[in-house]
């Protein structure tokens, strides 16, 4: 396998969008500290407390949260790296930095009356949970039931949980002796009128335990993540008026009357929940980072793991076409999602405070597609590493648990993508309907053919769902129309994500500075495209967009691409800026047998043990 420093640097530039040295490098270096070494035998509580300790350590080594939140690229980098070593530390940091403290900064940073809260959270003297989701209202956050009733007489709010459905769900409240100040989303009631959901600052606990009127119960245990997720409820907790993070969403008259800003409740609610969009990019950053690490570990192991092949003893398993057919498409997906995510980040950075409908759709599609794709990548890598893939020490299994959470975080993927698809159907396209691509004489490796096919499928599915919803029977309700077409709409939105990812994959390949990198990325982009087209080859065939011969040839062309990519596999993962020293995964080491023996305490007393064969 070939690799060269200039090729690695070129790939690093493309993977990290030219920002590795200034944005990522020091965070990665901080993770080399022994505090991030693996700890065997911890209880879930001990693992959770360790995550708090590691979060404080990172906070002390990096710039303050105020600076990180106001520098989105830095926030996204902080989302990407810690989860490679501790899933729980990532979760804590993102909730504190982005959701809680980000909300405080957006809606209260310039207010002298909340400076003490800002300083406390900025100095991590208290951790900041974010309490939006309720036990009975998971995705429908606008329907939250927790109430904050304004008492004009003493200028305070009374925060209360009216029933079990309104208990706050999954936020970090289980460790009651860790100081915490939460952002709590609650329905503001003033002068008997419901003004919708607003964010409030609420002290949940101090070093002595939960504060008066605050109650919490730990959620059941979950794999890998030993954090203190809990169910939290409030019994008429009185908080001062200043704790309302109203920003430009409301104000108070001199006589204490509450005045919401002009506009409807939904607009104010979306403004209050503005940290969700960068949060989705943080989630995608962590997911794609875990996918890169999984492929890196699996390919390094595959280059060393020896087997007895027919007529060829001591053959690395990466030489098998069957192994390549699993790991190389996984590598292609990782690169595709990397470039899709880079595109979404760039678009966000152009307008971080004014999220258009198109940008919101792009962020949502990126979050859903990247977390789903990386779930598949990690599962493939774990399986291709055999029994070694099961051990937490080799990381990949833990990444699988991470992705289970990320698929749900910041909006459950299925619901998020369905909402996005519905918005796309409600729009009106300025472009004409796409004609069926003419497949005759087209090469299956032709980039233009890939693009035409994906564009055609996306457009066809959109028009199919839109027509079916508007041309149904007269007595058809909107729910019936939507429910009958939701799966087509979901497929359309996913195809759009794949098409955008491929476009930016191709653009990155064209931007490579060396022919070697350009060719390798071009082949990897073709592998991604063919793998996706193969998923729906019957659909294309039925519509005359592909010939029967082309469909029959896809497996052989995928196989041929894997053969071409084999010499470049090491180079392609070197661009991820990962090292065995960082990941501390024995099977990613230069000598995985010795590394695993050291971990297990099984170093031989006499002759060294040769690589295992099967």
Secondary structure, 3 states (H helix, E strand, C coil): CCCCHHHHHHHHHHHCCCCHHHHHHHHHHHCCCHHHCCCCCCCHHHHHHHHHHHHHHHHHHCCCHHHHHCCHHHHHHHHHHHHHCCHHHHHHHHHHHHHHHHHHHHHHCCCHHHHHHHHHHHCCCCECCEECCECCECCCHHHCCCEEEEECCCCEEEEECCCHHHCEEEEECCCCCCCEEEEEEEEEEECCEEEEEEEEEEEEEECCEECCCEEEEECCCCCCCCCCEEEEEECCEEEEHHHECCCCCEEECCCCCEEECCCCHHHHHHHHCCHHHHHHHHHHHHHHHHHHHHHHHHHHHHHHCEEEECCEEEEEHHHCHHHHHHHHHHHHHHHHHHHHHHHHHHHHHHCCCCCCHHHHHHHHHHHHHHHHHHHHHHHHHHHHCHHHHHCHHHCHHHHHHHHHHHHHCCCCHHHHHHHHHHHHHHCCCCCCCCCCCCCCCCCCCCHHHHHHHHHHHHHHHHHHHHHHHHCCCCCCCHHHHHHCCHHHHHHHHHHHHHHHHHHHHHHHHHCCCCHHHHHHHHHHHHHHHHHHHHHCHHHHHHCCCCCHHHHHHHHHHHHHHHHHHHCCHHHHHHCCCCCHHHHCCHHHCCCHHHHHHHHHCCCCCCCCCCCCCC
